[in-house]
Amino acid sequence: MPTEDFAPEGTASESTAPKRPRLGAAGPESIARSSAPTPRSRTAGALSLGLIAIFALGACGSQAEAEEPEATEAEAAETEDAEGEAEGEDAATVTIEDDHGTHEVSTDPQSVVVTDNRSYRTLEAFGVEPTAAARSLMDAQTHDWAEDESILDLGNHREPDLENMVAAEPDLIINGQRFQQYYQDLGGLAPEATILEFEPQEDADLVEELIRKTESLGEVFGEEGVATELVEELEAEMARVQDAYDGESTVMGLLTSGGDMSYVAPGPEGRSIGPVFDTFDLTPALEQEGENESHGDDISVEAIATANPDWLLVLDREARLSLDEGEEYSPAAEIVEESAALANVSAVENDQIVYLPENFYLTEDIQAYTEFFRDFADALEAAE
């Protein structure tokens, strides 16, 4: 028993000592007989003392029991608070708005599936380890995940392995771009999972949409600091481009694939490069609407020569693609710079051609645009 459960010294002996027998009306002889202890009286006295001791111990136990619930209740309250805090941490969520509405998303998802190639490197920067991803769409020189066999491969968007997605038992799916068409399928196969999509919205600035995605994912994974760094790096290069561009030099976007050049229309309908015209208010060298957002539109070298752009922004579609056996790869620089028909074009003559990063077609993430804008700013500043 705790020390405070004991009575002060001497109290127990005073309260539990046996009382003297009360004298009756008997005379001296009776008194004398009663004062001489008999075996029976000794036994009774012993029993009385034993009972008194038991009662004393019982009283002590009762006192302890009376005080014990008070301590137990306090401990229980502390335990309940601790459990509540732990449970609250486990159940912590953030409110995220994506392309499909508002979601309460766990900040500690146990199984993350990623199909959106524009999110891979951002999530890698956050330290996220997915259980499944479209590894077949990754460039091994760019992504650590590409050859990580512990991550289930979802294949590519033409032949997706959605069985691996089910096997991953996700509670969070980050979907988008090439896999955007499978949004409903993913929801049906993983009904308990939260699905997030952050695709560039119509009439929205592409760069602002990249920032929206980066900041939202940073909030989900508690990596707001890293997200802020990525955004600040992008904005710093954007500021350089805006300061260095004169507002008058004409610009044309091109996409190379299979040894040919395609035209990238300025504006949201143009693949990768097109939206940048609005971002920096670039002056198009050719005002031609685009029809094929993914692979650019047919254009003759004569049309490019006639437009005579001051700057060429070129995306090499095949630079990091795995080509089928027998297919030949021609680098974008070779296609553009060795074309006799373009020899007198201002951009070629003055070496004012900016090639997007080689992995751009497979990444198209905030890091890729940061690198693209850095290269563009370097070229603009060098031409001043």
BALOBA-1460 file (C-alpha; in Angstrom, 3 decimals):
// residues 384
<rec num="1" residu="m" x="0.000" y="0.000" z="0.000"/>
<rec num="2" residu="p" x="1.175" y="3.572" z="-0.593"/>
<rec num="3" residu="t" x="2.623" y="5.316" z="2.394"/>
<rec num="4" residu="e" x="-0.314" y="7.754" z="2.539"/>
<rec num="5" residu="d" x="-2.719" y="4.805" z="2.991"/>
<rec num="6" residu="f" x="-1.319" y="4.107" z="6.488"/>
<rec num="7" residu="a" x="-2.781" y="5.832" z="9.547"/>
<rec num="8" residu="p" x="-0.479" y="8.067" z="11.629"/>
<rec num="9" residu="e" x="1.772" y="6.232" z="14.073"/>
<rec num="10" residu="g" x="-0.116" y="4.990" z="17.196"/>
<rec num="11" residu="t" x="-3.585" y="5.545" z="15.808"/>
<rec num="12" residu="a" x="-4.258" y="1.940" z="14.876"/>
<rec num="13" residu="s" x="-3.286" y="0.586" z="18.353"/>
<rec num="14" residu="e" x="-5.584" y="3.082" z="20.062"/>
<rec num="15" residu="s" x="-8.581" y="2.407" z="17.954"/>
<rec num="16" residu="t" x="-8.261" y="-1.382" z="17.743"/>
<rec num="17" residu="a" x="-7.134" y="-2.308" z="21.325"/>
<rec num="18" residu="p" x="-9.586" y="-4.749" z="23.009"/>
<rec num="19" residu="k" x="-11.872" y="-3.107" z="25.608"/>
<rec num="20" residu="r" x="-11.953" y="-4.340" z="29.164"/>
<rec num="21" residu="p" x="-14.939" y="-6.555" z="30.051"/>
<rec num="22" residu="r" x="-17.680" y="-4.594" z="31.725"/>
<rec num="23" residu="l" x="-18.155" y="-5.557" z="35.434"/>
<rec num="24" residu="g" x="-21.506" y="-6.984" z="36.213"/>
<rec num="25" residu="a" x="-23.418" y="-7.132" z="39.561"/>
<rec num="26" residu="a" x="-21.465" y="-10.086" z="40.887"/>
<rec num="27" residu="g" x="-19.604" y="-9.933" z="44.158"/>
<rec num="28" residu="p" x="-15.922" y="-10.115" z="44.908"/>
<rec num="29" residu="e" x="-15.789" y="-13.867" z="44.453"/>
<rec num="30" residu="s" x="-17.206" y="-13.568" z="41.012"/>
<rec num="31" residu="i" x="-14.796" y="-10.829" z="40.274"/>
<rec num="32" residu="a" x="-11.918" y="-12.931" z="41.468"/>
<rec num="33" residu="r" x="-13.065" y="-15.846" z="39.287"/>
<rec num="34" residu="s" x="-13.455" y="-13.627" z="36.294"/>
<rec num="35" residu="s" x="-10.055" y="-12.087" z="36.770"/>
<rec num="36" residu="a" x="-8.335" y="-15.441" z="36.571"/>
<rec num="37" residu="p" x="-7.919" y="-16.315" z="32.943"/>
<rec num="38" residu="t" x="-9.249" y="-19.658" z="31.846"/>
<rec num="39" residu="p" x="-8.246" y="-21.615" z="28.769"/>
<rec num="40" residu="r" x="-11.562" y="-20.681" z="27.229"/>
<rec num="41" residu="s" x="-11.116" y="-16.995" z="27.955"/>
<rec num="42" residu="r" x="-7.587" y="-17.088" z="26.592"/>
<rec num="43" residu="t" x="-8.901" y="-18.683" z="23.428"/>
<rec num="44" residu="a" x="-11.664" y="-16.124" z="23.154"/>
<rec num="45" residu="g" x="-9.202" y="-13.322" z="23.695"/>
<rec num="46" residu="a" x="-6.965" y="-14.666" z="21.004"/>
<rec num="47" residu="l" x="-9.880" y="-14.942" z="18.670"/>
<rec num="48" residu="s" x="-10.918" y="-11.418" z="19.504"/>
<rec num="49" residu="l" x="-7.450" y="-10.106" z="18.801"/>
<rec num="50" residu="g" x="-7.381" y="-12.042" z="15.549"/>
<rec num="51" residu="l" x="-10.708" y="-10.621" z="14.468"/>
<rec num="52" residu="i" x="-9.626" y="-7.135" z="15.418"/>
<rec num="53" residu="a" x="-6.448" y="-7.524" z="13.345"/>
<rec num="54" residu="i" x="-8.491" y="-8.769" z="10.403"/>
<rec num="55" residu="f" x="-10.862" y="-5.843" z="10.753"/>
<rec num="56" residu="a" x="-7.902" y="-3.464" z="10.920"/>
<rec num="57" residu="l" x="-6.385" y="-4.942" z="7.780"/>
<rec num="58" residu="g" x="-9.777" y="-4.881" z="6.144"/>
<rec num="59" residu="a" x="-10.162" y="-1.244" z="7.034"/>
<rec num="60" residu="c" x="-6.743" y="-0.516" z="5.591"/>
<rec num="61" residu="g" x="-7.642" y="-2.410" z="2.402"/>
<rec num="62" residu="s" x="-10.971" y="-0.640" z="2.194"/>
<rec num="63" residu="q" x="-9.245" y="2.689" z="2.556"/>
<rec num="64" residu="a" x="-6.808" y="1.744" z="-0.227"/>
<rec num="65" residu="e" x="-9.661" y="0.569" z="-2.419"/>
<rec num="66" residu="a" x="-11.478" y="3.794" z="-1.791"/>
<rec num="67" residu="e" x="-8.473" y="5.824" z="-2.815"/>
<rec num="68" residu="e" x="-7.329" y="3.537" z="-5.676"/>
<rec num="69" residu="p" x="-10.199" y="4.276" z="-8.096"/>
<rec num="70" residu="e" x="-9.297" y="7.946" z="-7.864"/>
<rec num="71" residu="a" x="-5.759" y="7.224" z="-9.099"/>
<rec num="72" residu="t" x="-7.039" y="4.720" z="-11.658"/>
<rec num="73" residu="e" x="-9.478" y="7.257" z="-13.063"/>
<rec num="74" residu="a" x="-6.668" y="9.780" z="-13.505"/>
<rec num="75" residu="e" x="-4.466" y="7.183" z="-15.180"/>
<rec num="76" residu="a" x="-7.354" y="6.112" z="-17.379"/>
<rec num="77" residu="a" x="-7.941" y="9.715" z="-18.386"/>
<rec num="78" residu="e" x="-4.266" y="10.133" z="-19.293"/>
<rec num="79" residu="t" x="-4.290" y="6.865" z="-21.229"/>
<rec num="80" residu="e" x="-7.437" y="7.877" z="-23.050"/>
<rec num="81" residu="d" x="-5.925" y="11.235" z="-23.970"/>
<rec num="82" residu="a" x="-2.741" y="9.571" z="-25.224"/>
<rec num="83" residu="e" x="-4.723" y="7.068" z="-27.256"/>
<rec num="84" residu="g" x="-6.885" y="9.855" z="-28.594"/>
<rec num="85" residu="e" x="-3.834" y="11.826" z="-29.672"/>
<rec num="86" residu="a" x="-2.284" y="8.776" z="-31.338"/>
<rec num="87" residu="e" x="-5.563" y="7.959" z="-33.024"/>
<rec num="88" residu="g" x="-5.907" y="11.588" z="-34.088"/>
<rec num="89" residu="e" x="-2.448" y="11.510" z="-35.612"/>
<rec num="90" residu="d" x="-3.225" y="8.292" z="-37.462"/>
<rec num="91" residu="a" x="-6.499" y="9.714" z="-38.703"/>
<rec num="92" residu="a" x="-5.136" y="13.165" z="-39.665"/>
<rec num="93" residu="t" x="-6.480" y="14.418" z="-42.970"/>
<rec num="94" residu="v" x="-6.187" y="17.491" z="-45.154"/>
<rec num="95" residu="t" x="-8.808" y="18.966" z="-47.422"/>
<rec num="96" residu="i" x="-7.613" y="18.899" z="-51.023"/>
<rec num="97" residu="e" x="-9.419" y="20.247" z="-54.062"/>
<rec num="98" residu="d" x="-8.550" y="18.556" z="-57.341"/>
<rec num="99" residu="d" x="-10.150" y="18.433" z="-60.783"/>
<rec num="100" residu="h" x="-13.119" y="16.431" z="-59.491"/>
<rec num="101" residu="g" x="-13.989" y="18.241" z="-56.284"/>
<rec num="102" residu="t" x="-12.992" y="18.308" z="-52.623"/>
<rec num="103" residu="h" x="-11.500" y="15.337" z="-50.801"/>
<rec num="104" residu="e" x="-10.485" y="14.568" z="-47.226"/>
<rec num="105" residu="v" x="-7.108" y="12.927" z="-47.786"/>
<rec num="106" residu="s" x="-5.084" y="11.050" z="-45.189"/>
<rec num="107" residu="t" x="-1.707" y="12.632" z="-44.516"/>
<rec num="108" residu="d" x="-0.267" y="9.167" z="-43.900"/>
<rec num="109" residu="p" x="-1.483" y="6.952" z="-46.766"/>
<rec num="110" residu="q" x="-0.374" y="3.347" z="-46.377"/>
<rec num="111" residu="s" x="-0.371" y="2.444" z="-50.076"/>
<rec num="112" residu="v" x="0.158" y="5.015" z="-52.825"/>
<rec num="113" residu="v" x="-0.353" y="4.225" z="-56.513"/>
<rec num="114" residu="v" x="0.962" y="6.720" z="-59.086"/>
<rec num="115" residu="t" x="0.074" y="6.777" z="-62.778"/>
<rec num="116" residu="d" x="0.687" y="10.472" z="-63.506"/>
<rec num="117" residu="n" x="4.148" y="10.912" z="-65.033"/>
<rec num="118" residu="r" x="4.010" y="14.646" z="-64.276"/>
<rec num="119" residu="s" x="4.083" y="13.763" z="-60.569"/>
<rec num="120" residu="y" x="6.848" y="11.150" z="-60.411"/>
<rec num="121" residu="r" x="9.837" y="13.364" z="-59.695"/>
<rec num="122" residu="t" x="7.856" y="15.636" z="-57.410"/>
<rec num="123" residu="l" x="6.840" y="12.675" z="-55.281"/>
<rec num="124" residu="e" x="10.403" y="11.365" z="-55.346"/>
<rec num="125" residu="a" x="11.506" y="14.748" z="-53.987"/>
<rec num="126" residu="f" x="8.929" y="14.315" z="-51.212"/>
<rec num="127" residu="g" x="10.379" y="10.909" z="-50.297"/>
<rec num="128" residu="v" x="7.228" y="9.025" z="-51.312"/>
<rec num="129" residu="e" x="7.613" y="5.289" z="-51.929"/>
<rec num="130" residu="p" x="4.709" y="4.027" z="-54.070"/>
<rec num="131" residu="t" x="3.473" y="0.459" z="-53.996"/>
<rec num="132" residu="a" x="2.642" y="0.600" z="-57.709"/>
<rec num="133" residu="a" x="3.396" y="2.972" z="-60.583"/>
<rec num="134" residu="a" x="3.492" y="3.070" z="-64.378"/>
<rec num="135" residu="r" x="7.178" y="2.200" z="-64.428"/>
<rec num="136" residu="s" x="7.029" y="1.340" z="-68.129"/>
<rec num="137" residu="l" x="6.583" y="5.060" z="-68.827"/>
<rec num="138" residu="m" x="9.653" y="6.049" z="-66.845"/>
<rec num="139" residu="d" x="13.085" y="6.971" z="-68.075"/>
<rec num="140" residu="a" x="15.679" y="4.954" z="-66.149"/>
<rec num="141" residu="q" x="18.148" y="7.853" z="-66.410"/>
<rec num="142" residu="t" x="15.655" y="10.135" z="-64.712"/>
<rec num="143" residu="h" x="13.703" y="8.076" z="-62.181"/>
<rec num="144" residu="d" x="15.016" y="5.884" z="-59.372"/>
<rec num="145" residu="w" x="11.680" y="4.060" z="-59.469"/>
<rec num="146" residu="a" x="12.086" y="2.891" z="-63.069"/>
<rec num="147" residu="e" x="14.043" y="-0.260" z="-62.198"/>
<rec num="148" residu="d" x="12.805" y="-0.761" z="-58.637"/>
<rec num="149" residu="e" x="11.241" y="-4.233" z="-58.712"/>
<rec num="150" residu="s" x="9.612" y="-3.680" z="-55.318"/>
<rec num="151" residu="i" x="7.216" y="-1.264" z="-57.056"/>
<rec num="152" residu="l" x="4.482" y="-3.064" z="-58.979"/>
<rec num="153" residu="d" x="4.521" y="-2.035" z="-62.638"/>
<rec num="154" residu="l" x="1.239" y="-0.744" z="-64.067"/>
<rec num="155" residu="g" x="2.553" y="-0.944" z="-67.621"/>
<rec num="156" residu="n" x="1.782" y="1.874" z="-70.027"/>
<rec num="157" residu="h" x="-1.427" y="3.637" z="-70.963"/>
<rec num="158" residu="r" x="-1.910" y="1.494" z="-74.080"/>
<rec num="159" residu="e" x="-1.677" y="-1.793" z="-72.187"/>
<rec num="160" residu="p" x="-2.213" y="-0.972" z="-68.512"/>
<rec num="161" residu="d" x="-1.813" y="-3.680" z="-65.887"/>
<rec num="162" residu="l" x="-4.674" y="-2.724" z="-63.618"/>
<rec num="163" residu="e" x="-4.449" y="-6.066" z="-61.819"/>
<rec num="164" residu="n" x="-1.256" y="-4.814" z="-60.221"/>
<rec num="165" residu="m" x="-3.119" y="-1.710" z="-59.140"/>
<rec num="166" residu="v" x="-5.677" y="-3.903" z="-57.351"/>
<rec num="167" residu="a" x="-2.884" y="-6.001" z="-55.828"/>
<rec num="168" residu="a" x="-1.353" y="-2.835" z="-54.366"/>
<rec num="169" residu="e" x="-4.548" y="-2.242" z="-52.315"/>
<rec num="170" residu="p" x="-4.165" y="1.550" z="-52.529"/>
<rec num="171" residu="d" x="-5.751" y="4.075" z="-50.248"/>
<rec num="172" residu="l" x="-4.463" y="6.927" z="-52.444"/>
<rec num="173" residu="i" x="-4.137" y="7.020" z="-56.250"/>
<rec num="174" residu="i" x="-2.484" y="9.945" z="-58.033"/>
<rec num="175" residu="n" x="-3.754" y="9.700" z="-61.580"/>
<rec num="176" residu="g" x="-3.397" y="11.811" z="-64.682"/>
<rec num="177" residu="q" x="-2.092" y="12.621" z="-68.142"/>
<rec num="178" residu="r" x="-1.724" y="9.413" z="-70.178"/>
<rec num="179" residu="f" x="-3.772" y="7.435" z="-67.629"/>
<rec num="180" residu="q" x="-6.487" y="10.057" z="-67.318"/>
<rec num="181" residu="q" x="-8.827" y="7.937" z="-69.446"/>
<rec num="182" residu="y" x="-8.836" y="5.235" z="-66.746"/>
<rec num="183" residu="y" x="-10.200" y="7.421" z="-63.947"/>
<rec num="184" residu="q" x="-13.537" y="5.622" z="-63.772"/>
<rec num="185" residu="d" x="-11.907" y="2.200" z="-64.022"/>
<rec num="186" residu="l" x="-9.586" y="2.963" z="-61.135"/>
<rec num="187" residu="g" x="-12.502" y="4.120" z="-59.021"/>
<rec num="188" residu="g" x="-14.392" y="0.901" z="-59.688"/>
<rec num="189" residu="l" x="-11.419" y="-1.343" z="-58.953"/>
<rec num="190" residu="a" x="-10.361" y="0.497" z="-55.808"/>
<rec num="191" residu="p" x="-13.577" y="1.953" z="-54.350"/>
<rec num="192" residu="e" x="-12.011" y="2.673" z="-50.950"/>
<rec num="193" residu="a" x="-9.138" y="4.688" z="-52.416"/>
<rec num="194" residu="t" x="-9.032" y="8.457" z="-52.821"/>
<rec num="195" residu="i" x="-8.158" y="9.392" z="-56.419"/>
<rec num="196" residu="l" x="-6.513" y="12.746" z="-57.075"/>
<rec num="197" residu="e" x="-6.076" y="14.325" z="-60.519"/>
<rec num="198" residu="f" x="-4.459" y="17.662" z="-61.308"/>
<rec num="199" residu="e" x="-4.659" y="18.098" z="-65.065"/>
<rec num="200" residu="p" x="-4.262" y="21.553" z="-66.633"/>
<rec num="201" residu="q" x="-7.723" y="23.034" z="-66.784"/>
<rec num="202" residu="e" x="-9.156" y="24.700" z="-69.854"/>
<rec num="203" residu="d" x="-8.230" y="28.379" z="-70.135"/>
<rec num="204" residu="a" x="-5.865" y="28.036" z="-67.154"/>
<rec num="205" residu="d" x="-2.166" y="28.860" z="-67.329"/>
<rec num="206" residu="l" x="-0.119" y="25.657" z="-67.551"/>
<rec num="207" residu="v" x="2.535" y="26.908" z="-65.121"/>
<rec num="208" residu="e" x="-0.088" y="27.895" z="-62.565"/>
<rec num="209" residu="e" x="-1.560" y="24.422" z="-62.878"/>
<rec num="210" residu="l" x="1.841" y="22.841" z="-62.241"/>
<rec num="211" residu="i" x="2.165" y="24.992" z="-59.136"/>
<rec num="212" residu="r" x="-1.332" y="23.991" z="-57.986"/>
<rec num="213" residu="k" x="-0.445" y="20.314" z="-58.289"/>
<rec num="214" residu="t" x="2.920" y="20.678" z="-56.570"/>
<rec num="215" residu="e" x="1.537" y="22.610" z="-53.614"/>
<rec num="216" residu="s" x="-1.445" y="20.266" z="-53.210"/>
<rec num="217" residu="l" x="0.721" y="17.149" z="-53.199"/>
<rec num="218" residu="g" x="3.114" y="18.838" z="-50.797"/>
<rec num="219" residu="e" x="0.213" y="19.377" z="-48.426"/>
<rec num="220" residu="v" x="-0.919" y="15.752" z="-48.694"/>
<rec num="221" residu="f" x="2.508" y="14.377" z="-47.794"/>
<rec num="222" residu="g" x="3.459" y="17.076" z="-45.306"/>
<rec num="223" residu="e" x="6.230" y="18.357" z="-47.575"/>
<rec num="224" residu="e" x="5.109" y="21.944" z="-47.996"/>
<rec num="225" residu="g" x="8.698" y="23.154" z="-47.593"/>
<rec num="226" residu="v" x="9.992" y="21.051" z="-50.475"/>
<rec num="227" residu="a" x="7.000" y="22.071" z="-52.602"/>
<rec num="228" residu="t" x="7.747" y="25.732" z="-51.917"/>
<rec num="229" residu="e" x="11.365" y="25.249" z="-53.001"/>
<rec num="230" residu="l" x="10.267" y="23.643" z="-56.281"/>
<rec num="231" residu="v" x="7.847" y="26.481" z="-56.967"/>
<rec num="232" residu="e" x="10.387" y="29.170" z="-56.113"/>
<rec num="233" residu="e" x="12.974" y="27.629" z="-58.439"/>
<rec num="234" residu="l" x="10.428" y="27.630" z="-61.264"/>
<rec num="235" residu="e" x="9.345" y="31.207" z="-60.625"/>
<rec num="236" residu="a" x="12.954" y="32.418" z="-60.496"/>
<rec num="237" residu="e" x="13.619" y="31.087" z="-64.012"/>
<rec num="238" residu="m" x="10.317" y="32.476" z="-65.248"/>
<rec num="239" residu="a" x="11.311" y="35.911" z="-64.027"/>
<rec num="240" residu="r" x="14.574" y="35.648" z="-65.962"/>
<rec num="241" residu="v" x="12.721" y="34.784" z="-69.184"/>
<rec num="242" residu="q" x="10.285" y="37.657" z="-68.706"/>
<rec num="243" residu="d" x="13.113" y="40.110" z="-68.111"/>
<rec num="244" residu="a" x="15.208" y="38.926" z="-71.062"/>
<rec num="245" residu="y" x="12.515" y="38.545" z="-73.735"/>
<rec num="246" residu="d" x="12.118" y="41.721" z="-75.769"/>
<rec num="247" residu="g" x="8.456" y="41.171" z="-76.563"/>
<rec num="248" residu="e" x="9.004" y="41.473" z="-80.327"/>
<rec num="249" residu="s" x="11.182" y="38.583" z="-81.445"/>
<rec num="250" residu="t" x="9.098" y="35.917" z="-83.150"/>
<rec num="251" residu="v" x="8.984" y="32.396" z="-81.793"/>
<rec num="252" residu="m" x="7.960" y="29.019" z="-83.219"/>
<rec num="253" residu="g" x="7.521" y="25.677" z="-81.483"/>
<rec num="254" residu="l" x="8.527" y="22.426" z="-83.194"/>
<rec num="255" residu="l" x="8.322" y="18.745" z="-82.274"/>
<rec num="256" residu="t" x="10.599" y="16.177" z="-83.908"/>
<rec num="257" residu="s" x="9.806" y="12.478" z="-84.260"/>
<rec num="258" residu="g" x="10.712" y="9.789" z="-86.777"/>
<rec num="259" residu="g" x="13.128" y="12.105" z="-88.552"/>
<rec num="260" residu="d" x="10.410" y="14.686" z="-89.254"/>
<rec num="261" residu="m" x="9.369" y="18.054" z="-87.829"/>
<rec num="262" residu="s" x="5.861" y="18.936" z="-86.632"/>
<rec num="263" residu="y" x="4.392" y="22.313" z="-85.814"/>
<rec num="264" residu="v" x="3.397" y="23.091" z="-82.238"/>
<rec num="265" residu="a" x="0.593" y="25.629" z="-82.237"/>
<rec num="266" residu="p" x="0.835" y="28.502" z="-79.765"/>
<rec num="267" residu="g" x="-1.687" y="28.321" z="-76.934"/>
<rec num="268" residu="p" x="-3.223" y="25.558" z="-74.787"/>
<rec num="269" residu="e" x="-3.781" y="23.237" z="-77.746"/>
<rec num="270" residu="g" x="-0.058" y="22.985" z="-78.522"/>
<rec num="271" residu="r" x="1.893" y="20.171" z="-76.875"/>
<rec num="272" residu="s" x="4.167" y="21.275" z="-74.009"/>
<rec num="273" residu="i" x="5.534" y="24.362" z="-75.798"/>
<rec num="274" residu="g" x="2.206" y="25.828" z="-76.914"/>
<rec num="275" residu="p" x="1.032" y="27.042" z="-73.473"/>
<rec num="276" residu="v" x="4.347" y="28.823" z="-72.896"/>
<rec num="277" residu="f" x="3.373" y="31.427" z="-75.526"/>
<rec num="278" residu="d" x="0.651" y="32.658" z="-73.179"/>
<rec num="279" residu="t" x="2.840" y="32.389" z="-70.085"/>
<rec num="280" residu="f" x="5.451" y="34.786" z="-71.484"/>
<rec num="281" residu="d" x="3.301" y="36.571" z="-74.078"/>
<rec num="282" residu="l" x="5.612" y="35.360" z="-76.860"/>
<rec num="283" residu="t" x="5.054" y="36.626" z="-80.389"/>
<rec num="284" residu="p" x="4.203" y="33.673" z="-82.678"/>
<rec num="285" residu="a" x="6.100" y="33.473" z="-85.942"/>
<rec num="286" residu="l" x="3.155" y="31.620" z="-87.458"/>
<rec num="287" residu="e" x="-0.493" y="32.001" z="-86.537"/>
<rec num="288" residu="q" x="-1.748" y="28.541" z="-87.391"/>
<rec num="289" residu="e" x="-4.220" y="26.662" z="-85.260"/>
<rec num="290" residu="g" x="-3.224" y="23.240" z="-84.046"/>
<rec num="291" residu="e" x="-5.244" y="20.042" z="-84.378"/>
<rec num="292" residu="n" x="-2.966" y="17.337" z="-82.979"/>
<rec num="293" residu="e" x="-2.139" y="18.356" z="-79.436"/>
<rec num="294" residu="s" x="-0.103" y="15.236" z="-78.684"/>
<rec num="295" residu="h" x="2.269" y="14.979" z="-81.633"/>
<rec num="296" residu="g" x="2.083" y="18.356" z="-83.308"/>
<rec num="297" residu="d" x="0.734" y="19.221" z="-86.755"/>
<rec num="298" residu="d" x="2.223" y="18.638" z="-90.168"/>
<rec num="299" residu="i" x="4.248" y="21.508" z="-91.492"/>
<rec num="300" residu="s" x="6.623" y="21.820" z="-94.407"/>
<rec num="301" residu="v" x="10.121" y="23.142" z="-94.015"/>
<rec num="302" residu="e" x="9.170" y="25.716" z="-96.629"/>
<rec num="303" residu="a" x="6.427" y="27.020" z="-94.326"/>
<rec num="304" residu="i" x="8.920" y="27.309" z="-91.480"/>
<rec num="305" residu="a" x="11.396" y="29.099" z="-93.731"/>
<rec num="306" residu="t" x="8.721" y="31.515" z="-94.882"/>
<rec num="307" residu="a" x="7.697" y="32.281" z="-91.292"/>
<rec num="308" residu="n" x="11.383" y="32.945" z="-90.533"/>
<rec num="309" residu="p" x="11.192" y="32.746" z="-86.728"/>
<rec num="310" residu="d" x="13.777" y="34.525" z="-84.599"/>
<rec num="311" residu="w" x="13.605" y="31.751" z="-82.033"/>
<rec num="312" residu="l" x="12.851" y="28.031" z="-82.258"/>
<rec num="313" residu="l" x="11.715" y="26.026" z="-79.233"/>
<rec num="314" residu="v" x="12.111" y="22.334" z="-80.060"/>
<rec num="315" residu="l" x="10.835" y="19.211" z="-78.288"/>
<rec num="316" residu="d" x="12.535" y="15.943" z="-79.219"/>
<rec num="317" residu="r" x="9.818" y="13.349" z="-78.716"/>
<rec num="318" residu="e" x="12.032" y="10.304" z="-79.170"/>
<rec num="319" residu="a" x="15.129" y="11.364" z="-77.237"/>
<rec num="320" residu="r" x="14.405" y="9.040" z="-74.304"/>
<rec num="321" residu="l" x="11.817" y="6.677" z="-75.789"/>
<rec num="322" residu="s" x="12.629" y="3.011" z="-76.192"/>
<rec num="323" residu="l" x="12.370" y="2.466" z="-79.932"/>
<rec num="324" residu="d" x="11.371" y="-0.839" z="-81.480"/>
<rec num="325" residu="e" x="14.134" y="-2.897" z="-83.046"/>
<rec num="326" residu="g" x="14.989" y="-1.602" z="-86.492"/>
<rec num="327" residu="e" x="13.721" y="1.929" z="-85.848"/>
<rec num="328" residu="e" x="16.257" y="4.672" z="-86.284"/>
<rec num="329" residu="y" x="16.546" y="7.696" z="-84.082"/>
<rec num="330" residu="s" x="17.477" y="11.104" z="-85.416"/>
<rec num="331" residu="p" x="18.255" y="13.772" z="-82.784"/>
<rec num="332" residu="a" x="16.290" y="16.999" z="-83.025"/>
<rec num="333" residu="a" x="19.439" y="19.064" z="-83.520"/>
<rec num="334" residu="e" x="20.370" y="16.987" z="-86.539"/>
<rec num="335" residu="i" x="16.910" y="17.297" z="-88.085"/>
<rec num="336" residu="v" x="16.687" y="21.073" z="-87.637"/>
<rec num="337" residu="e" x="20.223" y="22.316" z="-88.059"/>
<rec num="338" residu="e" x="21.170" y="20.102" z="-90.989"/>
<rec num="339" residu="s" x="18.072" y="20.966" z="-93.017"/>
<rec num="340" residu="a" x="19.184" y="22.854" z="-96.132"/>
<rec num="341" residu="a" x="15.764" y="24.488" z="-96.388"/>
<rec num="342" residu="l" x="16.186" y="26.081" z="-92.935"/>
<rec num="343" residu="a" x="19.767" y="27.254" z="-93.373"/>
<rec num="344" residu="n" x="18.728" y="30.885" z="-93.869"/>
<rec num="345" residu="v" x="16.129" y="30.988" z="-91.132"/>
<rec num="346" residu="s" x="17.006" y="33.652" z="-88.566"/>
<rec num="347" residu="a" x="16.858" y="31.256" z="-85.590"/>
<rec num="348" residu="v" x="19.234" y="28.812" z="-87.291"/>
<rec num="349" residu="e" x="21.618" y="31.469" z="-88.556"/>
<rec num="350" residu="n" x="21.909" y="33.109" z="-85.147"/>
<rec num="351" residu="d" x="21.968" y="29.856" z="-83.173"/>
<rec num="352" residu="q" x="18.807" y="30.853" z="-81.336"/>
<rec num="353" residu="i" x="17.355" y="27.384" z="-80.906"/>
<rec num="354" residu="v" x="16.339" y="26.108" z="-77.479"/>
<rec num="355" residu="y" x="15.969" y="22.349" z="-77.176"/>
<rec num="356" residu="l" x="13.800" y="21.156" z="-74.336"/>
<rec num="357" residu="p" x="15.400" y="18.658" z="-71.912"/>
<rec num="358" residu="e" x="15.833" y="15.233" z="-73.487"/>
<rec num="359" residu="n" x="13.505" y="13.598" z="-70.944"/>
<rec num="360" residu="f" x="10.830" y="16.264" z="-71.332"/>
<rec num="361" residu="y" x="8.364" y="14.163" z="-73.312"/>
<rec num="362" residu="l" x="8.314" y="11.575" z="-70.513"/>
<rec num="363" residu="t" x="8.334" y="13.960" z="-67.561"/>
<rec num="364" residu="e" x="6.615" y="17.297" z="-68.320"/>
<rec num="365" residu="d" x="6.752" y="18.051" z="-64.608"/>
<rec num="366" residu="i" x="7.589" y="21.202" z="-62.695"/>
<rec num="367" residu="q" x="11.271" y="20.255" z="-62.690"/>
<rec num="368" residu="a" x="11.281" y="19.828" z="-66.485"/>
<rec num="369" residu="y" x="9.738" y="23.255" z="-67.039"/>
<rec num="370" residu="t" x="12.183" y="24.809" z="-64.597"/>
<rec num="371" residu="e" x="15.069" y="23.389" z="-66.639"/>
<rec num="372" residu="f" x="13.434" y="24.456" z="-69.919"/>
<rec num="373" residu="f" x="12.937" y="28.038" z="-68.697"/>
<rec num="374" residu="r" x="16.510" y="28.147" z="-67.370"/>
<rec num="375" residu="d" x="17.872" y="27.176" z="-70.780"/>
<rec num="376" residu="f" x="15.564" y="29.660" z="-72.517"/>
<rec num="377" residu="a" x="16.629" y="32.452" z="-70.149"/>
<rec num="378" residu="d" x="20.308" y="31.619" z="-70.683"/>
<rec num="379" residu="a" x="19.844" y="31.825" z="-74.465"/>
<rec num="380" residu="l" x="17.864" y="35.075" z="-74.307"/>
<rec num="381" residu="e" x="20.403" y="36.717" z="-72.035"/>
<rec num="382" residu="a" x="23.275" y="35.576" z="-74.258"/>
<rec num="383" residu="a" x="21.572" y="37.118" z="-77.298"/>
<rec num="384" residu="e" x="21.157" y="40.566" z="-75.730"/>
